[in-house]
Amino acid sequence: MSSAGRSVAPYVGLGVGAVAAVLVVGVVLTALLATVAVTAVSVSIAALVLRSLLNGARTR
């Protein structure tokens, strides 16, 4: 018990909830960042393939 005679249990519960919320937000943001990175790589590969096909069609 604290010096005021109240239990600290509710504050511990609040701390656990805050940590869980921060972890969830971190996981979601990391997933979004990974999605953006994969999309950027896919678009760049598609652009390279398209450029290669167009250059091949011009030289023939």
Residue pairs with C-beta under 8 A, 6 or more apart in sequence:
1 7
1 8
2 8
